[in-house]
Amino acid sequence: MRRWGRPAGRQMGLALLGGMLAAFGQAPIGLWPVTLLGLGLLIRQVALAENRPAALWLGWAGGLGHFALAMSWIVAPFLVEPETYGWMAPFALVLMAGGLALFWALAAGLAHVAGQGRASRAALFALTLVLAEALRGWTFTGLPWAMPGHVFIGSAFDQTAALGGALLLTLLATAVAACPVIWPRTGLFPALALLTAAFTYGQSRLAEPLPADHGASLRLVQPGIDQAAKWDPVQAEANFASLIRLSRQGDSVPDLVIWPETAIPYLFDPSIAQAIARGTGGLQVATGAQIIEGDAAYNALVVLDGQGALAARYDKAHLVPFGEYFPFGDLAYRWFGLRAFAAQQGYGYAKGPGPVLLDLGPLGHVLPLICYEAVFARDLHAAPDGADWLLQITNDAWFGIWQGPFQHFDQARLRAIEQGKPLVRVGNTGISALIDARGRVLALLPLGEVGTLDVTLPGRLEPPPYAQHGDWPIIGLIATLFALIAARLRRGPH
């Protein structure tokens, strides 16, 4: 045992390796069996920890390896202008991975305290790791990205999310991984039984017919504008012209043209709306826009009718900390007069009022999501009932061309499954797609491609259990299992 209770280097290395292997199931690699092996290795190391400090260290090492690999895309935004921000990239990755790993350390420490011996601690860590992931999705506005359960997206297993969302998928992953640690000789059989049950449910759900299409025709516009040129004033006119040209591309007349997040290279005002109406020949357009009202700026989605009149508007409510606003920046301005971080003084975006439904007449009611708002299942639960479809506009050009855009896309698919609603996704550089109410991709524009996608909006399903009840049933189930195991351990020797 080393300083501060840190285990030997071999144990730390195995925990770190387990966490890194667990990341191999995340998009775009998608090797979910490797994730299960990695989680199993980490669970074993934590279960065999000599004491609580050792368990904390091992849980942290596993989380560090997982998040450093699964979320290495976090360096990409700093490389858009590398001469100015490039030096921050390694610090951002280390601090982010090390900070998120604290949640896994907490889970490991709690499992060690409540458990007695390898088997019970393995079982408890499989449960507390899910609770830690739930907590990670809320703390400091939350970052439920690269959850272990996300590795199942795109397989039949992902249909389990209709019952319990990403937390149930994560519980499936940790439970399967823990079985061989709990029962070294026979654990493979219950692990296979869990996977078989989830796969069978998923296949049966995918085999059920979908309701008839909604029928609305949509044109998704993916302009493919490089992030370094997106706000270049010299390029603004050409970028705007490209959006107009793509919108008119095609033989049919769509009911709605959709542009990505902050697509308009100017501040939005009535003259811009009129220019869009003239340029598109009177098409109805939904687009991302930046709007200034007083001293505040908003990252918004606006819907313009064929005459350029504002038909609907949504202001992004779940902003990116330090990316779109500085936490407590407005308070610092009001209390101390510090303007540099205040959204109400134009430094960053101001927060919108919250999730809303936009009534688009014949197109039905749409729940708008801007960029990483689609990561937060709880935001969709907070929205009013009655959405016919989900719309995510985004600009993933910030996230590079490797992990970030693909992981973001997968989480959008998960929201469709959880809500039983079709989802339309439009990105500046991609991935733009039409996703049905069971998370299947019906049409897609690949990352980096410039073009349009003409699609017909699919029908929706009745709200599945997760859409009705959210995460609390799964959290309650895990807490109950934890309490039962802990109570049994108190009643008798292990």
N, C-alpha and C positions, 0 to 999 in steps of 0.2 A: 504494500500500500504506500502511495506517495503522498506528497504534500496536499493538504486540504481533502484527504480521503480519495484522491484520484487513483484509479486502478492502474495496474501495470500497462505498459505500452501495448502488449499483445492484445489484451482485453479491449483497450480503447480502439486499437486498429480494427479488430473484428466488428465492433459496434459501428465504427465509421464505415467499414465496408458494407455492413448490412444496410445502413441507411442509403448508401450510394446505389447499391443493387436495387433497392426499393424504388429508386427514381427511374429505373429503366422501363417501367410500364407506362410512364407519362408520355403523352404525345410529344414529338412525332414518332418515337421509337416503338411504343406500344407493346413491349414484351411483358405482359402482366404476369406470366408464370415466374419471371425473374423477380418481379416485385414481391411475390409471395415467398420466394426463397430468401430474399433479403430481409423481409420483415421477420421471418422465422429465425434467422441468424441473430438479429437484434433482440428479439424477444428472449431467446435463449441466454444471451449475454446478460440482460437485465435480470432474468429469473435466477441466474447463478451468482449475482452480485453478493459480495461478502457483507455489505452493510448499506445503510441508506445513502451516505455520501457517494459510495461507489455506484449505486443504482442511478443517482442523479447524473453523475458524470457520463455513464454509459448511455443513458437516454439522450443526453445533450449531444454526445458524439454521433449517435445515430441520426438525430435531427439535423445536425450540421452537415453530415454527408448527403443526406437526402435533399435538403433545400439548396445547398451549394450547387448540386448537379441539376436538380429539377428546375430551378429558377435562375440558372445562369444567364438567361435572357435579360435579367434586370440591368446588365451592363449596357445593353443596346441603346437606350435613350441618351446615355452620356457620350456615345460615339457618333451621334448625329453631327455634333460640332466638337470633334475630338481636340482641336487646338485649344478650346476653352474649358470643356468639361471632362475630357478624357481621363485626367488624373484622378477623378472621383470614382471611376468605375470599380476598381478593385475594393475600395473602401465600402462602396454600396453593397457589393456582393457579400463581403465578409460580415458586415454589420447586420444585413438582412438575414443571412443564413444563421448566424449566431443568435440573433434575437428570436427568430421563429423556433429555433431548436430548444429554447427554454420551455416551450409548451410540452415538448416530448420529455424533457428532463422532469418536469412537474409530474407527468403521467407515470414515469418510471419510479420516482420517489414515493408517490402515493401507493403504487402497487406493492412496493417493498415493505412499506409500513403496515399495510393491511394484510399482507400475505405471510405465509409460513412455508418455506420450502419452494422448490423449483416449480411444481405443478400449479400451486395456487397463485404464485406470483406471475407465472406466465398467463394464466387465465385472467387475472386482474389487470395486467398490463394491456392485454388485448382490449379490455373494456375502457380503461382509463385513457388509452391513446385516442379512442374515439371521442371521449369527453373533451380531451385536450384540443382535438381538431374543431369541435364545436365552439370551444372558448376562443380559439384562434380566429374563428370567423366573426367574432363580435368585438374583441379587444382593440381599442384605438381605431374604431370604425371597421375593423376586421380586414382579413386578407385570406379568405378560404380558397387559396390557389394551391394546386398540386397536392390535393388531399389523396391519401392512399386509394380511396374508392374511385377516384377519377380514372384509374388505369383500366376500368372495365367499360368505359364509354366506347361505343362502336361495336360492342359484342352483345350477344343476347343477354348477358348478365345485367346490362345497364337498365333493362326494363324493371328491375327491382326498385329503381329509384321512384317509380310510380307509387310504391308503398311507403318508402321511408327516405327518399332523397339521397343526397351524397353521404349522409351519415350512415345509412343502412348499407350502402355499398362499401364504405370504409369498415364497418363492423364485419361484413362478409370477408373482406381481405384480412383483417387482423385475426378473426376467429379461425379461418382456414390456416393461416400461418402459425397460429399458436398450437393447433391440435397435435402436431408431432412433438412439440416440446412438452405438452401436458402428459401425453401418452407416448413415450418413445417407441414402443413396440407396435402399437395398434393405431396410432394417431392418424395415419394416412387414410384409414377407412372413414372416420367421421369428416375429415377434410374433403374427401371426394364426395361424400354424401351431401355436404353443404353446397358444394359447387354444382352437383347434379340437380339438386332441388332448385337453385337459382336459375340454372340454364333451362330447365324444363319450364319453369314459370315464364321466363323470357321468351322462349320459342312459342309457347302457347299464346302469349299476348301479341307477339308479332304476327301470328297467323290469323288473328281476328281482323275482319274487314273494317276499314275506315268508313266514316260517313261520307256522303257525297261532297264533292268540292264546293267551296264557297262560290267560286265562279269568277271572282274579280281578277282582272288581268293587271299584272305589275311588271314594270321594267326596272331592273336593278342596274345601277350605273356604277362601274368600278373604274375610276379614271387613272389609277396607278401613278399618282403624282409622288415623286420622291420627297421624303420629309425635308431634306435640305433645301428643296426648291419651293416647298409649299407656301411659305410666307415671304418669298422673295418678291418685292414689288415689281421688279422687272418682268417676272414670270406671271404675274397675277392675271393679266389680260388673256394670255395664252391658256392658262389653267381654266379660266372661266369659259373660254370658247370651247375647250375640250369637253367640258361638262355639257354644254348646250348641244354640241355635235353628237355626242353619244346618246343624249336623250332623244334625239330625232332619228336615231339609227334603227331601222326596222320597217317592215311593211305594215304592221298592225298599229292601231292607236290604243295604247294602254289606258286603263282607268287611273293609274297612278304611276308616276316616275319617282324613283327614290334615289337620292344622292347620299353619300356617307357623312359622317361626323365632320363638322366645321368645313364642309365642302366649299362654301362660298369664300373666295379669297379676299373679301372686303367685309367691313362691318355692315350688318344687315340694316336696311332702311327701305322705305317704300319705293325709291327709285331702283334699287336692286331687284325688288320683287317684280316691278314692271319690266325690267330687262329680261328676267327669267321667263315671264309670260310671253313677251315678244319673241325671244329667241327660240323657245320650244314650240311656238305655234299654238299657244293656248292649252298646253297640257297641264294637268294638275300635278304638282311637284311637292314632294316631302324632302326636306334637306336639313342638314346640320348647318347652324349659323351661329355667329357671335353677335350678341345684342347688348348694346349699352343703354342703360336706363339710369339717369342721374349719375351717381358716382360708381355704380355697380355694373359689372359685366357678367353675362350669362352664357353658358354653353348650352345652346338650345336646339330643339328640333321644331321647324315650322312647316306647316302645310299650306301651300298657296293654291288657290283655285286658278282656273284658266285665264282669268283677268288680272292675276297678280295680287288679289286680295288675300289677306291673312284669314285662313279658314280654321286653323288650330295651332296651338303652340304648347310646347313642353320644355321646361327648364331643368337641366340635370340637377338631381338632388343629392346623389351619392358621389361626392367629389373625391379625387385622388389626393390624399395628404401630401404636401410638399410639391406635388406635381401641378395641381390645379388651385390649391389654396394652402396657406400656412395655418396650422392649427392655432387657435386663439389669437390670430392676427388682428381681427376686428376688436377684440378686447384690449389688446396692446395699444391700439390706436385710441380707443375711447378713454382708457385709464391713464396712459402715459404719453399719448400723442405721437406714437411711433407709426408712421404711415407706410413704411416699407413692406409690411406684411399684411396689410388690411385689404380684404376683398372689396369693401365698400369704397376704397380709394383707388380702385382699378388695378390692384396688385393681386392677380389671380381672379378666379371666378367666385361669384356669390352663389350660395346654395338655393336651389329651387324649392318650392313648397312641398314636394314629395310626389310619390307615384300617382298618376292620374290616367284615366281612360280618355282617349280622343275619339269623339264621334265623327266618323268620316262618311256618314250617310249610307249610300249603297255599299260602301266598302266595309261597313260594320264598325265595331268598336275595337280599337287597337290599344295595346299597352306598350308605350314607347320606352326603350332602354337605350341609353347613350353610353357607348364604350363599356367600361368594366362594371357598369350597373348590372349587366347580365351575369356577373359572377355571384351575386348575392340573392340566393333564393328567398331570403326573408323580405327583400324589397318587393318581390312579386306578391308575397302573402299580404303585404301591407296595402296593396293596391285595391281599389274597389272591384267588386265582382262584375262579371259580365263581359270580359274581353273575348272577342272572337279570334284574335290572333296577336302575336307578339312581334314587335319590330325593334331590332337592334341596329343602330347605325354606329360605326366605329372608325377609328383611324389607327390601325395596328402597324402603320409604318414606323412608329416609335419603337416597336418591339423586335426589330430585326427580321431575319428571314428563316430562323431556325425554330426554337421552341415556342416562344411567346405567342405568335399568331395561331399556331395549331392548338395549343392548350386553351387559349381563349375561345377558339371555335368549338372545341369539345364541350366546354362548360355551357355554351349557348345551346348545344344539342341537349344537354342534360335538363335545362330549364323547360324545353319543349316536352320532354318525357314527364317531368314532375307536374306540369300544369295541364297536360293533355291538350295543348294548343299548338297549332303550327307556328313556326317562327321564321321570319324573313330577316336575313342578315346582309347588310351592305357595308363593305369596308373600302377605304380609299385604295389600298393596295391588295385587298383581299384579307381573308377568304370571304367572298360573298356567296350566299347560298339560300335555297329554299329547303326548309326542314319540316317534315310532317309532324303530327301530334304524337308520334311514338319515337321521335328523334332520328328518323331515317332521312338521309340526304337525298332529295329528289332532283335537285339541279345545283350546279356549283361552278363558280369561276375560280380557278386556282390562284394561289398566292402569286402576286407579281404580274398577273396578266391584265391587260387593258381591254375592256369590252363591256358588253351589256348582256343581261340575261332576262328574257321574257318568260314569265311563269304565270301559272294560274293558281290562285290561293286555295289550298286544301281545306277540308272541313276540320272541325274541332271535335274532341271527345267530351263526354261528361267528366267533370273534375275527378281525377283519381284520388285515393286516400291521402296522398301527400299534399295535394293542392288544398284539401279540406282541413287538414290537421297540422301540417308543418312538421317541425323537428321534435316537438315535445313528446309524442309517443315513443320515439326511439330513445330520446334522452331518459325518459321514465323507465323504459325497459332496461337500459344499461344500468341505471342507478339501482333498480330492483335486483338485478343479477349480482351487482357488486355487493349489495347489502346481504343477500342470501349467502354468498360465498364467505364474506367476512363473519357473519353470524355462525356459520357452520364451523369455521376455524376456532372461534371463541369457545364453542361447546365441547370441543375435544381435540386431542393431539392430532397433528397432521400424519 
